[in-house]
């Protein structure tokens, strides 16, 4: 599906793909957090981590966003269903169904956990591969006392693309998330991230090539 991409475009998106993934080493945590997504593979991955014993509970957070407005269920409910089908017991799943952006994912999840009498100190945060860094950076600022490990399905760019997630859409999303990594620290939304020159050059190449539909 990605074979038709020009070599320089493929190289650029793969550079950003690698940048977004933080390659954290998994350790046991108090909870697994999964923030809103149109890609239900993140829910399946969270269920795998639960079965492997990394945390006693999973919290799924998400209402409906740009890509999920037409869904019958909220993002959280859809992800919770995937986890239950994968064998995670109902009592180990918490749903937050109001959040519509990452800031709300963090705030509403924190408030909901507190209402359950849960005060996690450590978390594994499961996201799409290209949203690992931005989500982790947001948590560092907006939930600083929570120590987080970023995780995602172990997929390279070419493997991630599908009929419902074609390369052009994924490249635009990868580019848009890089822009947010650059801009959100000045807005108080996230921590400053190191940006190597090769990642900046890849971003500029993709913007120039027209992959701008997911820019702010």
BELHURA-V343706 format. One record per helix or strand. SS is the DSSP state (H for helix, E for strand). FROM is the first residue (numbers start at 1). LEN is the number of residues. If there is no record, write none. Layout:
ss & from & len
SS & FROM & LEN
SS & FROM & LEN
This chain:
ss & from & len
H & 7 & 14
E & 31 & 5
H & 41 & 11
E & 58 & 4
H & 75 & 11
H & 90 & 3
E & 93 & 4
H & 102 & 14
E & 122 & 5
H & 129 & 14
E & 147 & 5
H & 157 & 4
H & 167 & 21
H & 197 & 12
